[in-house]
Amino acid sequence: MKKPFYAGAVGPLTSWGYLLTLLFLLLSYGCQAQEPPLSPGAATFKKEVKECIDRLANPLVEPLSKKDIPAINETLKRAEPQAIKLCRMCPFRIGVLDKNGETLTVYPYREAARGDFSGYDVVVQTLKNWKTTQQRFFMQDGSEIYIVCVPILKQEELLGVLALALGAEEAKKIWGVTEKEFLAIDFNR
């Protein structure tokens, strides 16, 4: 019988040896799973979207927990002028969905943007994992939009989803963000 290649070099490996070797490999490679380096434009885009999320998510908790649509609208209206550069610079919309994925309100208001989004993968993943997720969509006219969905939580309860929509063309024009870069951004970090 032929000896394994390691038998003469390090001696016979026991089951503990295999376990320690496997553990070493997992630790050395597992810790390297980081977000790829972002271009300066993509880093700025991520920073601005995260600032938008930070300024909207907490103020929405109370009105969303009560399903108080006028108070949700007022929160969005109040936050926009002072905090969200994105809304003034490009066609950027904000939607608030309940915990079932149905639209409660949209800002700026547009009836066509309302609906049941419970079957959309980006919403399903946000509701299921309670993590910020993003996805690209094609509109009926062929244009592309980027969607970022953020879970709104109150203690250990999921209240709904904050959805941010931005035209892909505007993201490319303003920040230089490509589809590949947008999909690679981790808004949870």
Buried (B, 14 or more C-beta within 10 A) or exposed (E): EEEEEEEEEEEEBEEEEEEEEEEEEEEEEEEEEEEEEBEEBBBBBBEBBBBBBEBBBEBBBBBBEEEBEEBBBEBBEEBBEEBBEBBEEBEBBBBBBBBEBBBBBBBEEEEEBBBEBBEBEBBBBBBEEEEBBBBEEEEEEEEBBBBBBBBBEEEEEBBBBBBBBBBBEBBBEBBBBBEEBBEBBEBEE
